[in-house]
């Protein structure tokens, strides 16, 4: 009976999905342009699995509570530094 509530939630989720789809498509095209290879994608190279490995190591090494209480900017810089290295 309360359609405005349901539509509002679904609209936000749909907008988030569209934004993520656009970001993934754009990043893949930029990556392929930089590497000058149309077949190569970050997923084929295993960057997504490497990111999950980094998250697992950080959570296991520092503990879940310390990771969730860490400043997000510091955590982002740490993760980015590990991925770049």
C-alpha positions as CSV (number, residue, x, y, z in Angstrom):
1,X,0.0,0.0,0.0
2,X,2.9,2.4,0.6
3,X,4.4,2.7,-2.9
4,X,6.3,5.8,-2.2
5,X,8.5,4.1,0.4
6,X,9.2,1.1,-1.9
7,X,9.9,3.2,-5.0
8,X,12.2,5.4,-3.0
9,X,14.3,2.5,-1.8
10,X,14.5,0.9,-5.2
11,X,15.3,4.2,-6.9
12,X,18.3,4.7,-4.7
13,X,19.5,1.1,-5.3
14,X,19.0,1.4,-9.0
15,X,20.9,4.7,-9.1
16,X,23.8,3.0,-7.1
17,X,23.8,0.1,-9.5
18,X,24.0,2.4,-12.5
19,X,26.8,4.4,-11.0
20,X,28.8,1.3,-10.2
21,X,28.2,-0.1,-13.7
22,X,29.4,3.2,-15.2
23,X,32.5,3.3,-13.0
24,X,33.5,-0.3,-13.9
25,X,33.0,0.3,-17.6
26,X,35.0,3.5,-17.6
27,X,37.8,2.0,-15.5
28,X,38.1,-1.0,-17.8
29,X,38.2,1.2,-20.9
30,X,40.9,3.5,-19.3
31,X,42.9,0.4,-18.2
32,X,42.7,-1.1,-21.7
33,X,43.7,2.2,-23.3
34,X,46.7,2.6,-21.0
35,X,48.0,-1.0,-21.6
36,X,47.1,-0.7,-25.3
37,X,45.5,-4.2,-25.1
38,X,41.7,-4.7,-25.8
39,X,41.6,-8.1,-24.2
40,X,43.4,-7.3,-20.9
41,X,41.2,-6.3,-18.0
42,X,42.0,-5.8,-14.3
43,X,39.9,-8.9,-13.5
44,X,41.9,-11.1,-15.9
45,X,45.1,-9.9,-14.1
46,X,43.6,-10.8,-10.8
47,X,43.5,-7.3,-9.2
48,X,40.1,-8.0,-7.7
49,X,41.3,-11.2,-6.0
50,X,44.5,-9.4,-4.9
51,X,42.3,-6.6,-3.3
52,X,40.3,-9.3,-1.4
53,X,43.6,-10.9,-0.3
54,X,44.8,-7.5,1.1
55,X,41.5,-7.0,2.9
56,X,41.7,-10.5,4.4
57,X,45.3,-10.0,5.5
58,X,44.5,-6.6,7.1
59,X,41.5,-7.9,8.9
60,X,43.3,-11.0,10.1
61,X,46.5,-9.0,11.1
62,X,44.9,-6.1,12.8
63,X,41.6,-7.5,13.8
64,X,38.2,-6.6,12.6
65,X,37.4,-4.0,15.2
66,X,40.6,-2.1,14.7
67,X,40.1,-2.0,10.9
68,X,36.5,-0.7,11.3
69,X,37.7,2.0,13.8
70,X,40.6,3.2,11.6
71,X,40.4,6.5,9.8
72,X,39.0,5.7,6.3
73,X,41.6,8.0,4.6
74,X,44.5,6.3,6.3
75,X,43.0,2.9,5.5
76,X,42.6,3.9,1.8
77,X,46.2,5.2,1.6
78,X,47.4,1.9,3.1
79,X,45.4,-0.2,0.7
80,X,46.4,1.9,-2.3
81,X,50.1,1.8,-1.3
82,X,50.0,-2.0,-1.0
83,X,48.2,-2.3,-4.4
84,X,50.7,0.0,-6.1
85,X,53.7,-1.8,-4.7
